[in-house]
Amino acid sequence: MKIKVTSQIDVGKILRSRGLGDSDKARKYLVSRVIVRSAPYVPMRQGTLRNTAGISPGGTQVIYPQPYAHYQYTGKVMGPNVLTPKGWRSMAKKGGKRYNGRTLQHRQGGAQWDKQMLKNHKEALASDVAAYVSKEVK
């Protein structure tokens, strides 16, 4: 005896309900968790760099919009700079800064903070996303 079974499962609908497939909810959730878990590793004096982190329009990248974010991330000093009684000050004219070979001394956090975060929290980040996609997203 032959049995023929036909099912009408909308795989796309299931994936979308969990923030996957053509939905970008899971991807944006992952990037938001990267921001949260990276926060303790971002260099901080007043918190501006840490507090202005955002998600790119496509939901694929973390963006730190501050003009000094790149050299904070690389951990290299840009100059020419001079030491004043109030600290280091730039003497460069617009467009004239270059890496001068010195390494930044961070009070808190450090260079390449995303890699430091992943080294310490990769499994926790994966379980955050797994918990998110295992429940239905409305």
TAFENDA-V185665 format. One record per backbone hydrogen bond with DSSP energy under -1.0 kcal/mol. NH is the residue of the N-H (numbers start at 1). CO is the residue of the C=O. E is the energy in kcal/mol with one decimal. If there is no record, write none. Layout:
<<NH;CO;E> <NH;CO;E>>
This chain:
<<11;9;-1.2> <14;10;-1.9> <15;11;-2.8> <16;12;-2.7> <17;13;-2.1> <19;16;-1.6> <20;15;-3.3> <23;20;-1.6> <26;19;-2.2> <28;24;-2.5> <29;25;-2.2> <30;26;-2.5> <31;27;-2.3> <32;28;-2.2> <33;29;-2.2> <34;30;-2.0> <35;31;-2.0> <36;32;-2.0> <37;33;-2.9> <38;34;-1.9> <39;35;-1.2> <41;38;-2.2> <51;47;-2.7> <52;48;-1.3> <54;63;-2.5> <56;61;-2.5> <59;56;-1.9> <63;54;-3.1> <69;66;-1.7> <72;68;-1.8> <73;69;-2.4> <74;70;-2.4> <75;71;-1.6> <77;102;-2.5> <79;98;-2.9> <82;89;-2.6> <84;87;-2.5> <87;84;-2.0> <89;82;-2.6> <91;80;-2.7> <96;93;-2.7> <98;79;-2.2> <100;77;-2.4> <104;75;-2.6> <110;41;-2.1> <112;73;-2.1> <116;112;-1.6> <117;113;-2.3> <118;114;-2.4> <119;115;-2.0> <120;116;-1.4> <121;117;-2.7> <122;118;-1.3> <125;121;-2.5> <126;122;-2.2> <127;123;-2.3> <128;124;-2.0> <129;125;-2.0> <130;126;-2.4> <131;127;-2.3> <132;128;-1.8> <133;129;-2.6> <134;130;-1.4> <137;17;-4.0>>
